[in-house]
Amino acid sequence: MSDVLTVSAGTEKATLQGARGMHTLGDAAAEFLRHPSPRVFLLLTAVAWTARLWLGAWSVADVVILATLLLWWPFQEWLIHVFILHMKPRTILGITVDPFVARKHRRHHLDPWNIPTLFVPLRTTVISVPALVLLFHATLPQPLSLTALAGYLALSLNYEWFHYLTHTRYVPRGAIYRHIWRHHRLHHCKNEKNWFGVSMTLADLVLRTAPEPSTVETSETCRTLGYN
């Protein structure tokens, strides 16, 4: 049975058939934890927050840092999605530049219901987490640098969870998650040049890439991104 996502003009009607995943939230969570990337982010987040709680010495600065990360996150998602994940392969001085994450993302668009293709690659995590540790350590004193790291890892885990759920057969009930669910499915099934937010949608609203679906033409390149 083929995958079907029908988004009617001006409505939130969505019907999915044949998508891989579980119907209940509990089954979806169990499947989520079978994959390496979620387990890694869960472990790193738990360790970071345990260490931060152990250090104590909380202040208003911690709240400011966490609020700043929360505000920055949707714009980070937008920038990475637009300029890295949807990056078109290009040749520079005879060398083809086509990052692994962009190639993996194209595979994700080709088969949006193939769960293993949607997680952050482990090789990316191996590079990015140490880089974040160095960045926060160089720019913030302890324990604020640990607050920033713990907050960033929690947002990364949240990203993996929301992205995963959107690609399962679990149907959301809450208004906030249902909004995110619809938003990301429009990106995959309506037009890949809009709706770049995955776990948050603020950047799309600010940068005007969340139009009314009825005003946007259904793209023929949602699956291929026009590159293959």
GIBEL-V101553 format. One record per backbone hydrogen bond with DSSP energy under -1.0 kcal/mol. NH is the residue of the N-H (numbers start at 0). CO is the residue of the C=O. If there is no record, write none. Layout:
BEGIN
NH|CO ; NH|CO
END
This chain:
BEGIN
10|7 ; 27|23 ; 28|24 ; 29|25 ; 30|26 ; 31|27 ; 32|28 ; 33|30 ; 34|31 ; 38|34 ; 39|35 ; 40|36 ; 41|37 ; 42|38 ; 43|39 ; 44|40 ; 45|41 ; 46|42 ; 47|43 ; 48|44 ; 49|45 ; 50|46 ; 51|47 ; 52|48 ; 53|49 ; 54|50 ; 55|51 ; 63|59 ; 64|60 ; 65|61 ; 66|62 ; 67|63 ; 68|64 ; 69|65 ; 70|66 ; 71|67 ; 72|68 ; 75|71 ; 76|72 ; 77|73 ; 78|74 ; 79|75 ; 80|76 ; 81|77 ; 82|78 ; 83|79 ; 84|79 ; 85|80 ; 86|83 ; 89|96 ; 91|94 ; 94|91 ; 96|89 ; 102|98 ; 103|99 ; 104|100 ; 105|101 ; 106|102 ; 107|103 ; 108|104 ; 109|105 ; 110|106 ; 113|110 ; 114|112 ; 116|113 ; 117|114 ; 124|120 ; 125|121 ; 126|122 ; 127|123 ; 128|124 ; 130|126 ; 131|127 ; 132|128 ; 133|129 ; 134|130 ; 135|131 ; 136|132 ; 137|133 ; 138|134 ; 139|135 ; 144|140 ; 146|142 ; 147|143 ; 148|144 ; 149|145 ; 150|146 ; 151|147 ; 152|148 ; 153|149 ; 154|150 ; 155|151 ; 156|152 ; 157|153 ; 158|154 ; 159|155 ; 160|156 ; 161|157 ; 162|158 ; 163|159 ; 164|160 ; 165|161 ; 166|163 ; 167|164 ; 177|173 ; 178|174 ; 179|175 ; 180|176 ; 181|177 ; 182|178 ; 183|179 ; 184|180 ; 185|181 ; 186|182 ; 187|183 ; 188|184 ; 189|185 ; 190|185 ; 193|190 ; 194|208 ; 204|200 ; 205|201 ; 206|202 ; 208|203 ; 214|211 ; 215|212 ; 218|189 ; 224|220 ; 226|223
END
